[in-house]
């Protein structure tokens, strides 16, 4: 079975139409699922590249309605999830986001700062609407903790490649963590953090897919490139990474 590629992009950077065009291009370049990042002023788990894209988008006057509009245009072509920080979801309310996700045909949420214990309050309303809340596991998680983290996992388990922030390129041995996850769950495991063309092949070892964010967003932020050049470069990178993890 082929390994999957999840792409993260910052919603509406540089603008709404670009995000739609990029998402549709990625769907044709081997990307299996798309994380639409909801811009936030203090993205704790993200490194300077994604943080910069967040800030630029907020300065451009980002509105949540744009996220919903984009999702309605792309989610029937590419599996789409919303990635954001809990403050955003809490502010409008989880039921609001669940309704919007159903309306937009989005398949789930990725909320890195939502504690596992607290997430159980919201799982019933999400599951009623067939929406996944992605579970996170870190290489520092002890075996007993992993059992708790993955017991309600749906769609895929987000295995953080190292303790830290996205894009820093650190490296840790994930073999034991992967074994512990497999012991308690049949849900596919995808590795995120520090995945790019150089690291994707190695990081995909023993797992079912990879999640790439900073490597794509770095191209988004390159002001020397035009719209079509950005889309072409990100699409080529996506295709290369998909080939690498399946070679």
N, C-alpha and C positions, 0 to 999 in steps of 0.2 A: 504494500500500500504506500502511495507516495506521501512524502512529508509535506505539511502545510506551511503556507507563508501568510502571516498576518502583518499588515502594514498600518502604522500609525501616521496620521497627518493632522495638522492643526486646522480645525474647521475655519473656513472663510479667510485663510491667508494665502495669497494676498487679497483675494475677494471671493465672493460666493460662486460666481460662474467658473472661476479657476478650479475651485474644489470639486465641483461637479465634473468638469472635464478630466481632471486628474483621477478622480475615483473611477470613472468609466474606462480610462486608459489602463489603470491598474488591474481592473477586472479582466482585461484582455492580455495582461502581462504575467499571469500566473499567480496573482494574489488571490487567496481564498477567502479571507475576511479582512474587513477594513475597520480600524479603530478611528472614529471621528473624535478628535480631542476637543473638549469644551474649554475654551480659553478661561484661565483663572489667574489671578494676580500673584498667588503664592503656591506654585505647583511643587509641593514638597519632594515628590519622588523623582522629579525630572531635573536633568542637568541644564547647563547654561544655554544650550542650543534650543531645546524645546521651550525653556523659560522665555527666551528672547522672542520666539514666534508667538507665544501667548501674549506677551506684553504688546507687541506690535499690533496684534489683532484687536486687543482691547482698546488701544489708542485709536484704531480705525472705527471704533464705535460698535463693536460686536453686540448683536442681540440674539437671544435664544431662538427667536422665531426663524432666524437664518439657519440654525442647526436643523430645525424641523423641516424647513423647506428643502434644504439640500438632501436630507435623508429620504424624503418622499420621491425625489428624482432619481436616486441611485440605488436604494435598498432592494428594489426588485431585480437589479442587475448584479449586485455584489452584496454578500452577507455583511451587514453593517452593525457595529456596536458603538455605543456612546461611552467614551472614556472621560471621566471628570472627577473632581474632588468633591467630597461629601457636602461641603458647605453649599455648593451649587444645588445639589439635589435636596438638601434639607430646607433651603430657602424657599423653594417652590413646592416642596412636598413630594415624597416618593409616589403617591397616587397620581399626581399631575404628570410626572415623567413616565409612569407606566402607561397612562392613557395616550400620551404623545407618541410613545414608542410603538404602541399597537397601531396607532393611526399612521405612523410613518413606515411601518413594516420593519422596524429595527428588531434585532434578535436578542439584545441583552445589554448589560451595563458592566463597565470596568471602573471600580471605585477604589483606588489603592489605599486611601486613608480611612476606609470604613472597617472598624475592628470586626473580627469574625463573630464575636458574641453579639454585637449590636446588629449585625447583618441578619441575624435570625428573626429579628422583629419585622423585617421587610420581605423575607423570602416568600411567605404565603401569598402576598398580593402579586409578586412577580411571577410565581409559579402558576397562579390562576390564569395569567395571561400568556403563559408559555414563554416567558422571558428568562434568560440566564443571568445570574450574577456570578461573575468570574471569580473563582477562588485563587488566592495568592499563597505561594509557599516560598520561603527564603531558605538558603543553604544553612542558615543558623538555626532553623526550626528543629527542635528535638523530635524524636520519633513519635512520642505520645501526642505532641502538639500537631504534627502532620496529620495524624488520624482525625483529629477534630476539624482541621482546616479543609480536608478533602471529602468529608462524609456527605456534604450536600452539593458537591461540585457538579456543574453542568457545562456542556459544550467543550470547554478545555480548562486545564489548570495552568495558571500563569506561574511558571517557575522562574523566580528572580535569579539571574546568573551570579549575582554577588551582592553583598550588603553594601548599599550606597545609592547613588543616583544614576539615572539613565545616561548612557553615552560616555561614561568614564573609562570603559574598556578594561576594567579589572577582571581577574580570572579566579575561579575557585573550582575545586573538584566536586562535581555534582552527583557522582556515581551513587553514593550512599543515599542521598536525598531522593534520587529517582527510584531507587529500590524500595525505599520506605513508602513513597507515594503509590507505587505499583502494588504494594502489599495491601493497601487499603482502598484503592479505587481503580476502576476500569476507564475513567475519563482520560482522554488524550492529554499529554503533557507538552506544553509549548514553552520554550526558553525565551526570555526577553532580557533586555539590558545589555548593551555593548555588542549587539549583533550587527555585522556589516559584511561587505564582500570578503574581507580578509578572515573574519572569525566564524562566519555562518556554518561552514562545513564542520568545524570542530565542535561548535556549540550544539549542533543538531544531533550529535552522537548520543544514542540511547533514548532520544525523545521523539515526539510525533510531529513537531513543527517548531518554527521560530517566529519571534515577533521583532519587527524592525521599525524603529522610530527615528532616532536622532540622525541616522545616516541619510534618510529621506528628507527630513526637515532642514538639514544643513543645505541641501540643494534649494529648497524653498526659499531660504534666506539669502541666497546668492543674488545680489542686485545686479550683477554683471550679466545675468542670463535673462532672456525674454521669456514670456509665458510658455510658448511652444517648446523652447529649449529645456525649460525646467521639467515639463511633462515628459519630454523624450528621455532626458537623463535619468529621471526617477523610474520610468518604465523599464529602461534598459537595465538599471541596477536591480530592479525587482525580478526581472527575467533571469538575470545572472545568478542571483541568490537562490531562486527556486531551482535552477539547474544544479547549482553547487550542492544543495542539501539533499538532492536526489541522485547524485552521481556516485 
